[in-house]
Amino acid sequence: MVPADRFRPTNGDPDKRVSLGRADAANFVKRLCLYPGNPKVIAEAEQHILEAHAERLSRETGKKVTADDIAEGRAPRPKVLDMFAGGGAIPLEALRLGCDAYALDLNPVAHIIELCTLVYPQKYGRPDPSARGSTGPKGKDGKPTWGGLADEVRYWGEWILKRVKAEIGDLYPLIPDPEYKGKRPPINTELWKKEDSDEVPTGYMMPVAYLWTRTVTCKKPRCRKSVPLIKQTWLCRKRGRFAALRVIAPTHAKMFGSG
């Protein structure tokens, strides 16, 4: 934890120094929380943390410890323990700011997420010419080497998507874009289902997901229509991103709300 007095001016009226120090500390936290992060601000925050930790170590050990001692491994880094880490957001931020982080969670799904968030990027994040991979330059045996975790995950993710598209692409037929005003070209259904075809034809849209719900039959003898058991139709209610589901049933179907 960085003391607020690190941002406090060293001269001037004492009351104003406290006020200015708090304001500067608040502005610094705002800049630190921006996404994507500014490397200079992150480095400055790490320096503040190491300096504060060096002061603590100096008091506890009775020996002078500096931030450089911690950065170069001559003194221990500050440790952060999150015993209910969940997806690992707190340990991840602690690592980003130069701390040694320890994460625990009883939920096995959370544990796997923590491995993918905290451990694997450190162990496998960088390219390794001595390890077998799919995206790195070819090694002595003529086979690709490890190109780094991000490139490897991207490679295999695209590999899966292409094959899934070839298998079930016909279940996601293109639909006309209601906002498109020009003349739509004819749909070549075989072309956009191919693995190497990622572009949707102009004037059309491709469904990305289906929403499914159970239905019950209306008990009224004269109705007997199917009623979807859906609690609410909002898909997103964030500011500037409101989207809702609208149920449209064919007029000839025995669906609730149809004519």
C-alpha positions in Angstrom: 0.0 0.0 0.0 1.4 3.4 -1.0 1.1 6.1 1.7 -0.8 9.2 0.5 2.0 11.5 1.9 4.2 10.4 -1.1 2.1 12.8 -3.2 2.1 15.5 -0.6 4.0 18.7 -1.3 7.0 19.3 1.0 6.4 23.0 1.5 3.5 25.4 1.9 0.6 25.6 4.3 0.2 22.2 6.2 -3.6 22.0 5.6 -3.2 22.8 1.9 -0.4 20.2 1.6 -2.7 17.5 2.9 -5.5 18.5 0.6 -3.2 18.7 -2.4 -1.6 15.4 -1.5 -5.0 13.6 -1.5 -6.0 15.2 -4.8 -2.7 14.2 -6.5 -3.1 10.6 -5.1 -6.6 10.4 -6.4 -5.6 11.6 -9.8 -2.8 9.1 -9.9 -5.1 6.2 -9.1 -7.5 7.4 -11.9 -4.6 7.3 -14.4 -3.5 3.9 -13.1 -7.0 2.4 -13.6 -7.3 3.5 -17.2 -7.5 0.7 -19.8 -5.3 0.0 -21.6 -2.7 0.9 -19.0 0.0 3.4 -19.6 3.4 1.7 -19.1 4.9 4.9 -17.5 2.1 5.1 -15.0 2.4 1.4 -14.1 6.2 1.8 -13.7 5.7 4.8 -11.5 3.2 2.9 -9.3 5.6 -0.1 -9.0 8.3 2.3 -7.9 6.1 3.8 -5.3 5.2 0.4 -3.9 8.9 -0.8 -3.9 10.0 2.4 -2.1 7.3 2.0 0.5 8.2 -1.7 1.0 11.9 -0.8 1.2 11.1 1.7 4.1 9.2 -1.1 5.9 12.0 -3.6 5.5 14.5 -1.0 6.7 12.5 -0.4 9.9 12.0 -4.2 10.5 15.6 -5.3 9.8 17.5 -2.3 11.0 19.4 -2.2 7.7 19.1 0.2 4.9 17.0 -1.3 2.1 16.3 0.5 -1.2 13.9 0.0 -4.0 16.8 -1.1 -6.2 17.7 -3.8 -3.8 14.2 -5.2 -4.1 14.1 -4.9 -7.9 17.5 -6.6 -8.3 16.6 -9.5 -6.0 18.8 -8.5 -3.0 15.7 -8.1 -0.8 12.2 -9.7 -1.0 9.4 -8.2 -2.9 6.1 -7.3 -1.2 3.8 -10.3 -0.9 0.1 -10.3 -1.6 -2.2 -13.2 -0.5 -5.7 -13.5 -1.8 -7.4 -16.5 -0.2 -10.6 -16.1 -2.1 -9.1 -15.1 -5.5 -11.9 -16.2 -7.8 -10.7 -15.3 -11.3 -7.5 -13.8 -10.0 -8.1 -10.1 -10.6 -6.4 -8.9 -7.4 -3.3 -11.2 -7.8 -3.0 -10.2 -11.4 -2.9 -6.5 -10.5 -0.4 -7.3 -7.8 1.9 -9.0 -10.2 1.5 -6.2 -12.7 2.7 -3.8 -9.9 5.8 -5.8 -9.0 4.6 -7.9 -6.1 4.8 -11.6 -5.4 1.2 -12.8 -5.5 -0.4 -16.0 -4.0 -3.9 -17.0 -5.0 -6.3 -19.6 -3.5 -9.8 -20.6 -4.2 -11.9 -23.7 -3.3 -13.9 -23.6 -6.6 -12.1 -25.8 -9.1 -13.3 -23.7 -12.0 -11.9 -20.6 -10.4 -8.6 -22.5 -9.8 -8.3 -23.3 -13.5 -9.0 -19.6 -14.4 -6.3 -18.6 -12.0 -3.9 -20.9 -13.7 -4.7 -19.5 -17.1 -4.6 -15.9 -15.8 -1.6 -16.0 -13.4 0.6 -19.1 -14.0 0.6 -20.1 -17.6 1.3 -16.6 -19.0 4.5 -16.5 -16.9 5.6 -20.0 -17.7 4.7 -20.2 -21.4 4.1 -16.6 -22.4 7.3 -16.1 -24.3 8.5 -17.8 -27.5 10.8 -20.8 -26.8 12.8 -22.1 -29.8 13.6 -25.3 -27.8 10.0 -26.4 -27.3 7.6 -27.8 -29.9 4.8 -25.5 -31.0 2.8 -24.4 -34.0 3.5 -20.7 -34.6 7.3 -20.2 -33.9 10.1 -20.5 -36.5 11.1 -24.0 -37.6 13.7 -25.8 -35.4 16.5 -28.1 -36.3 14.1 -30.9 -37.0 12.2 -28.7 -39.5 9.1 -28.5 -37.3 7.6 -25.3 -35.8 8.7 -24.2 -32.3 6.7 -22.5 -29.5 5.7 -19.0 -30.6 4.4 -17.8 -27.3 1.2 -18.6 -25.4 -0.9 -15.9 -27.1 0.0 -16.9 -30.6 -0.4 -20.6 -29.8 -3.8 -20.1 -28.3 -4.9 -17.9 -31.2 -3.7 -20.5 -33.7 -5.6 -23.4 -32.2 -8.7 -21.2 -31.5 -8.8 -20.4 -35.2 -8.2 -24.0 -36.1 -11.2 -25.1 -34.0 -13.4 -22.3 -35.4 -12.7 -23.2 -39.0 -13.6 -26.8 -38.5 -16.7 -26.0 -36.5 -17.8 -23.6 -39.2 -17.4 -26.3 -41.9 -19.4 -28.8 -39.7 -22.3 -26.6 -38.5 -22.1 -23.5 -40.7 -25.4 -24.5 -42.4 -27.1 -24.1 -39.0 -26.3 -20.3 -39.0 -27.8 -19.1 -42.3 -27.2 -15.6 -43.4 -30.0 -13.1 -42.8 -30.6 -9.7 -44.6 -29.3 -6.7 -42.8 -32.3 -4.5 -42.1 -30.2 -1.3 -42.1 -28.6 -2.0 -45.5 -30.2 0.1 -48.3 -28.3 -1.1 -51.3 -28.8 -4.1 -53.6 -27.8 -7.3 -51.9 -25.7 -9.8 -53.9 -27.0 -13.4 -54.2 -25.9 -15.7 -51.3 -23.3 -18.3 -52.2 -24.1 -20.6 -49.3 -21.2 -22.9 -50.1 -18.6 -20.1 -50.2 -19.2 -18.6 -46.8 -19.2 -22.1 -45.2 -15.7 -22.8 -46.3 -12.9 -22.8 -43.8 -11.0 -20.0 -45.5 -14.0 -17.7 -46.0 -14.4 -15.3 -43.0 -16.2 -12.4 -44.7 -20.0 -12.1 -44.6 -21.4 -10.9 -47.9 -22.4 -7.2 -48.1 -25.9 -6.6 -47.0 -26.2 -9.7 -44.8 -25.5 -10.7 -41.2 -24.6 -14.0 -39.6 -26.2 -15.2 -36.4 -23.7 -15.7 -33.6 -25.9 -17.6 -31.1 -29.3 -19.1 -30.6 -31.5 -18.4 -27.5 -33.5 -21.4 -26.4 -36.3 -21.6 -23.9 -38.8 -24.2 -22.7 -42.4 -23.7 -23.6 -45.8 -24.7 -22.1 -49.2 -25.1 -23.8 -51.8 -22.6 -22.8 -54.5 -24.3 -20.7 -57.4 -22.4 -22.3 -59.3 -24.8 -24.7 -59.7 -22.1 -27.3 -56.1 -21.1 -27.2 -53.7 -24.1 -26.8 -50.8 -22.0 -28.0 -47.2 -22.4 -27.0 -46.0 -20.0 -24.4 -42.2 -19.5 -24.0 -41.0 -19.6 -20.4 -38.7 -16.6 -20.4 -38.3 -14.5 -17.3 -37.2 -11.3 -19.1 -36.1 -10.3 -22.6 -33.2 -7.9 -21.8 -29.9 -9.0 -23.4 -27.8 -6.0 -22.3 -28.7 -3.0 -20.1 -25.5 -1.2 -20.0 -25.4 2.6 -20.6 -25.2 3.1 -24.4 -25.7 -0.6 -25.1 -29.4 -1.5 -24.6 -30.5 -4.6 -26.4 -33.6 -6.8 -25.9 -35.1 -9.9 -27.4 -38.3 -9.5 -29.4 -40.4 -12.6 -29.9 -41.8 -12.8 -33.4 -44.0 -15.8 -34.2 -45.3 -16.7 -37.6 -49.0 -16.0 -38.1 -49.8 -19.6 -38.9 -47.9 -21.0 -35.9 -49.6 -21.8 -32.6 -47.3 -19.5 -30.7 -48.3 -17.1 -27.9 -48.8 -13.6 -29.4 -49.3 -14.8 -33.0 -52.4 -13.8 -35.0 
